[in-house]
Amino acid sequence: MSTARDQLLQRVYAADHYQCARAEIDTLQLLAAQELFETRAEQIPLVKKRADDAGITRIRGFADLVPLLFPHTTYKSYPQSFIDKGQWPRMQQWLNALSVDDVMKVDLSGVVTVDDWVDRLWANGHEVMATSGTSGKCSFLNRNAHDREQVRRYLGTVMGGFLGIAPHADRPVFQLFPSSGPNYGVQTSRVNAELWGRPGEIHFLSDEPLRISQVSRAAIMRRAMMEGTATPTAIAEFEAEGLAKSAQMKGRLVEMIERIMAHRHEPIFLSGQWGQHWTIVQKARAMGIGDGEFHPDSVVAAGGGIKGIPLPPDYEAQVNGFYGAVKRPKNYGMTEMALMFPRCEAHHYHQPAGMIPLMLSGEGDQLLPREGRVEGRFGFVDLLFEGRWGGVISGDKLTMDFSEVCPCGRRGPTILEPITRYAPPGQDDHIGCAGTIDAYIRGTIEA
């Protein structure tokens, strides 16, 4: 007999995924949470430590999960000196404290840079995802091959249920991102390219891998410029490098635009940031291509990417008008998640059955009522992960609607727009339990 966790993850891939009653899903989720808790408490000592401190021996209600959640800042809780000084064995200890699989077995000989370290982990089956915030300090989140394959299966089904079409690897794909790199967005775009793309017709903006050292350096420099600590020489060098890189990417985008326009009358898959889509619109109009010429079964995804780009107030409307009646997927997700929330026709983001949403107080230490519309800090337990504990307190402030039925007709809780952050850009997020967890992890490194 399959476990409750298995049943929920199987429902994620089912055609009637969003027709299940909330009470049925809630019951299964509590059973699955207990199953996962028992397993992860044995595998990750920090989970057991949090449970012992809170006196939790069983998951009897959703409130019992709150003390077990890791703040999103936990995944960048290592001392920055470990990277600055190349102390890779200590970074290994830190990552091991947050992982299911033993990363201490990975041979670190020859590792010099953070990119070397991440590459070495990947070569040994630890598919670490890295993300850099405005401080320049990266978060590192471990996952394994099982997690990757489950995400691939999920991406192959989730959009079909909301777009009315499914991927068959039969169309030109244009991904306006690098083709590789230890980043969740890059990896997701790669999987989608494989799912939707026709052999020989998969195009990425760049085949140069995304390097964590470059992303971190850019974030650190931007913060130094904001704080007034960057020297004029350093600023000039940084800006010159940025202009050169921007010109290179712009040239590649122009080349890709010609390919996109050549295929506009057949179904394509196109994904990029709003600023890139705005460039496509301007170049296409200069080519004499009008609005609404794209095949209606084309999938066109857009999001983010507007910082520092002079766009008109109605850029979204203009971009949408240019592509016309195409399929427009949109999801709510983050690096800490595997199971994303797909957006429906009513602009609500739907909870997958394998995701336990937990609306929390601002400090992240209290569960808010699970009725009606609730505004607060978003926490969750993602039941998919095998490489790490999937319980996280995010930095997002949002509203969740616990109504039984969405206006679109699908059932289950949904997230509403807008979605904002608790911490302003460049500032640290203050979550009540973060200091205690960080102290515990430091103790495991120093032991």
N, C-alpha and C positions, 0 to 999 in steps of 0.2 A: 504494500500500500504506500502511495506517495505521501511525503510529508506535506504539511500545510504550506511551507515555503515553496516546495516544488509545484504545488497546485496553483499558487499565486503567480509564479513565474511562467507557468504554462498559459495562464489566462492572458498574460501580457501579449502573447502571440496569437490569441484567438480572434476570430472575426467578430464575435459578440463581446469583446473585451469591456466595452463601456455600457453594457446593458445589465450588469449585475447589481443587485440591491446593496446599498451601503452597509446594512447590518451584516449581511453575509461576508462581505469583504473585511469589515472590522473584526469579526470573529476569527477569520482565518489569519488576519494580520497579527493578532495577539498571540495566537498559537505559533505562528512562524517566528515572531520576535523571541519567544521563549526558546524555540529550537536554536535559533542563531545565537542567542545570548549564551546558552550552555556551551556551544562549540567555541565561540570566540573568547569566552572567559578562560578557556583552557589554552588557547593559542596565543592570545595577546594579554600579557600580565596587566597592562594598563586598564583593560576592560574589567578584569576581576578586582583591581584596586579600587576603581570607581564604584563598583557594586558593593564591595565590602564597606567602604566609607559611608555609603548611603544606606546600608543595611538591606540591600536588595538581594533576595535569593531566588525570586521568581518574578516574571512579568505578568502581573495580574491585571494591569490597566495601562493605558498609554502614558500616564504620569510616571510610571516606574521606569520608562525609557529615558526621561529627561536627564537624570544624573549620569547616565551612561554615554551621553553624546559628547563628542569631541568638538570644541570650537574650531572653526575653519582655520584659525591662526595656529593651531597645534601643528599643522603640516609645514610650518616654517619656523618652528620653535628652536631649531638648532642655533648655536652661536655663529654669527657671520664669520668669525675668525676661523672656523673650521674650513670654510671655502677659501678665504683670503690667504690662509697659510698652507693650503693644500693638505689638510689633515683628514684624508679620505678614510682611514680606519675609524676615526671618530664619527664621521658622517655616516659610515656604515652602521655603527652602533646605534646612532640616532634613528635611522630609517628602520633598523631591525625592530626597534621598540614599537613601531607602528605597523608592522607587516605580519601577515600570516606565515608566509614562507621565509625560511632562514636565508637572509642576504649575507650573513657573515662568511659563507662559503665562497663567495665571489673573490677571485684573485685580483688584487688591485695593483699588481706590478705594472709599471709603465704609465699609470694614471697620473696626469699632471694638472689638467684643467677640469672644471665642472662638466664640460662637454664630454671629456674622456670618461669621467665617472659614470655619467648617465648612459653613455654608449656601452660601457662595460656591463652595466646592470642589464640593459636590454639584451645584450649578447648572451646573457645567462638566464633569460626567461623572466626577468623582473622588469616589466614594461612600465617604468616610472613615468607618470605624467607631471610635467612641470608648468607652473604658471607664475608670472611675475607681476606683483602689484606696483603701485606708484612709488613704493619705497625702494624698489629694485631687488628686494629679497624674495627669492623664489620659494614657492610651496612645492614639495615633492610628495606625490601620492602613488603608492605602489599598486600595481594590478598584475594579473598573470594572464596566461593564454586563454584560460577559461573565461575570464572577464571579457577579453577582446572578442571572443567568438560569440558570447551571449549578446554583447552590444551589437555586433554585426547582425545577428538574427533579429534583434529588436528593431534596428534601423530598417531592416528589410520588410517589416510589417507595419510599423507605427504610422508611417506617412501614407501608406496605401489606405488605411482605415479612415483617414481624414481628407485625402485628396481624391479618392475614388479610383486611383490607379496604383499599380504595384510595379516594382522594378523588375525588368527582364533583360538587363545588360544589352540593350538594343538601340541606344540613342547616343548622339554626340553629347559629351559632358565637358563643361567648362567650369573649372574650379579656380577662382581668383585668389588662390593661396599657394604657399609652398607645397610641394608634393610629399614632404616627409618632415619629421621632427617630433620630439617628445611632448607634444601639446595636444590637448583633447580636441580642440577645434580642427587642427590639422589632421589628426587621426580620423576624426569623424568625416571630414571632407574626402579623405582617401577611401574610406569604406563606402561612402555613397557613390564615389566614382566607379568603384568596382561593381557595385550593385546595379547601377543604372547605365554604365557606359558600354558602348559598342567597341569591341577590340579595334585598336588603331585610331579611335576617335575620342580618346580621353586626354584632356589638355589641362595642365596646371599653369598658373602664372609663372612659377619658378620651379626648377628642379634642384635648386640649392636648398639644402636642409635648413630648417629653422634652428638656430643655435641659441641655447639658453644664455650663454655668456653675452651675446649681442643684445638680447632682450633686456637682461639685467643692467648692462652698461647704459643703455638708453634711458631706462627708468631712473637709475641713480643720477645721471647727468641732469635729467629734467628736474629732479627734486633739488639738486644742488643749485640749479639756476633759479628756482623759485625761492630758495632760502638765501640766495646771494653769496654762496660760498664757492661757486665755480669761477675759475680764473678766466680772463678774456681769451687767453691762448687756447685753453681747453674748450671754451664755448665755440670759438672759431673753427677748431678742428672738428668738433662734434657736428656743427651745422654744415660744414663742407662735406663731411661723410654722408650726412642725411640728404643733402641736395643731390649728391652723386647717385646714391641708392634710389632716391625718388625718381630721378630721371631715367635710370635703368628700368625700374618697374613700370614707369609710364610708357616707355617704348615697347615693353613686352605686352602691356595691356592694349595698346593701339593695334599691335599685330593680331592679338586675340580677337579684338572687336571685329576685324574683317572676317575672321572665321565664323564668329557668332552670327553675323548678319547673313553670311552665305547659307547658313542652316536654319534661318528663322522660320521658314515655311514648313519645317518638319518638327516633331517633338524633340526638344533638347532638355538637358538638365544644366542649369546655370546658377551658381551660388557665389555671392560676393558681399562686400560691404556697401552701405549706401553711397559713400563717396565714389566708389568704383562704378556703381550703377549710374550715378549721375554723369560720369565721364562717358560711359557707353551711350547714354541718351544724347549727349552733346555731339559726339562724333558721328553717331548714326544720323542725326538730323542734318549734319553737314554733308553727309553722303546722299541726302535726299530721301531718306527712309522715314516714313510717317508713323503715327501712332497705330497700335493695334494690328501689326502685321505678323505677330508671332503665332505659331500653331497653338490652339487652345489647350492641348495636352502637354505643353511645355511646363516644366517645373522651374520656377524662378524664386530663389531664396535671397533675402536681403536682411541686413541688420548691422548695427554698430558702425564704426569707421567714419565718423563725421567730425572728430576733433581737429581743429585747425584748418578745416576745409570750408571755404566760403560758399555756402549753399543757400538758395532762396528759401523763404519760409515754407513754401509749398513743394519742396523737393520730393517728398514721398508721393504726393498726388501726381506730380509730373512723371516720376519714374513708373508708377503703377499704370498711369494712362498710356505711356509709351508701350509697355509690354502687353497691355490689353487683358483679355479674359483668360489668362494663363493660371496654372495652379501655383498658389503661393503658400508654401509651408512655413510655419513659424513655431518654435518650441521654446519653453522655458527650461533652462538647464544650466549647469556649471561643471567645472572640472571635478568637483567632489561627487557628482552624480553619474550614474550610468543610465538610468531610466529617466528620460526627459518627459516634460509635460507638453503634449501637442496642443496647439491652439485650434479651436473650432470656429465655425462660422459666426458665432456670437462673441468672438474675441475672448473666450474663456480658455484657460489652460487646464487640461484634464489630468487628474491623478492616475498614473498607472497602478494596476493592482499590486505590483511588487514594490511600491513606494509607500512608506508610512509617513504621512505629513504630520508635523507637530508644530502648532502655532504657539510661540513662546513670548514671555515678557521681554522687554528690551534688554534686560541683563542676561536673558537666556536660561533662567533658573526656575521658571514657573510655567506649567502648561496652562494655556488659556482654554476657555470653553470651546467645545467642538460642535457648536450649534450656530446657525445663522451666518452672518458675515463677520469675520473676526480679523482685526488688524493687529499685526505684531511682527516679531522676528521669526523668520522661517527656519525650522529645524526639521530633520527627517532621518529615517532609517531606510537606506536603499538595500533591499534584500538580495540584489543580484551579486554583489561583490564576493569573491573568494580570496582576493589578494590582501584585503584589509577589512577592518570594521567599517560598516557603512553608515554609522550614526554620526551626524554632523549638525552643529549649530552654525548656520550661515550668517553672512553679514547683510542679508537682504531684509528689507522692510516691505511687507506686502499685505494684501487682504485676501483671505481665503473664504470662499463661499461653500458652506457645508450643506446646502440644499440638496434634496434627494435627486432632483432632475434639473439639468441645465436648460436654458432656453433653446439650445440646439436639439434637445431631445435625448441626449446621452445622459447617463446616470453617473452619480458620484461627485465628490468634492472637486472644486475648480479654483484656480488662482486667477485673480482679476488684475487688470492693469489699472494704474501704473505700478511698476516695481522699482523701488529705490534702494539706496544703501543707508545703513545706520551711520557709518563713518564717512565724513567728507573725504574727497580725494587727497591723498598725501598724509592722512592722519590714521593712527592705529584704532582698530575696533576694540572696544572695551566690553568683554564678556566676563561675567562673574567668576566662572570656574577656570578661566584660562591660566591664571597664575599658579594655581594648585597643580594643574596638569603639567605645565611647563616645568615646575620644580621636580615633579616625579620623574619626568623624562631626563632631566639633567642628572638626577641621581643615578639612573641606570647607565648613563654614559660614564660618569665618574667612578662608578663601582669597580 
